[in-house]
């Protein structure tokens, strides 16, 4: 699911890419600078030690009191990447041969003339056990047998076999717009200006940030402030504030329909569904 922590992690990744485009093992994009990038607020003692050693810190954290519920409609379900079934079925004449992996989360279906049967795979299933299960289901309405992974339906005029896999989806339960602070803590003003400018320039060209669950959030720049207080002579700070409008999501796997059901078939008292 997408959460505030996922947004902070995504922003930290973008900041890291801006300052270390060639990876953390390569030099910083700001000549002579070394930066630590992390979520949360810096620990005073660690920050003081880094500043004394000439290192920058870049912290990413949610702004307090800057969250607005932007939900407009009810729950929404969106599809993620399509998952192909690992179980295959091949029709030849009056037989269906099953192959591949019969792992849970799949449906195997057979349509024999006007009668159909569907079987949902379970733990421990194999192609032969799927063929046997479908033979038992079809036997309530017509002759059908299974031998190994081969299902035979004698005297059939129309035989169709299908396999489907459960599909990953995201249920969007809420949307919110939250403020996030990207703060540059630097040992001198020149480094602060260069680091802050590099981050702001990189993020200014991004409209949507990708989140770990596959959803995205709308990124907008809100403000930028500089702090040069005399009591913090060794600290030069720039605070960049962005808002991200993102969805709270719940990941689900939903079954895909393999066969339909017709009212005529149900009225006729057929023991298994028939194709609509």
Buried (B, 14 or more C-beta within 10 A) or exposed (E): BBBBEBBBBBBBBBBBEBBBEEEEEEEBBBEEBBBBBBBEEBEEEEBEEBBEEEBBBBBBBBBEEBBEEBBEEEEBEEEBEEBEBBBBBEBEEBBBBBEBEBBEBBBBBBBBBBBBBBBBBBEEBBBBBBBBBBBEBBBEBBEBBBEEBBBBBEEBEEBBBBBBBBBBBBBBBEBBBBBBBBBBBBBBEEBBBBBBBBBBEBBEEEEEBBBBBBBBBBBBEEEBEEEEEEEEEEBBBBBBBBBBBBBBBBBEEEBBEBBEBBEEBEEEEBEBBBBE
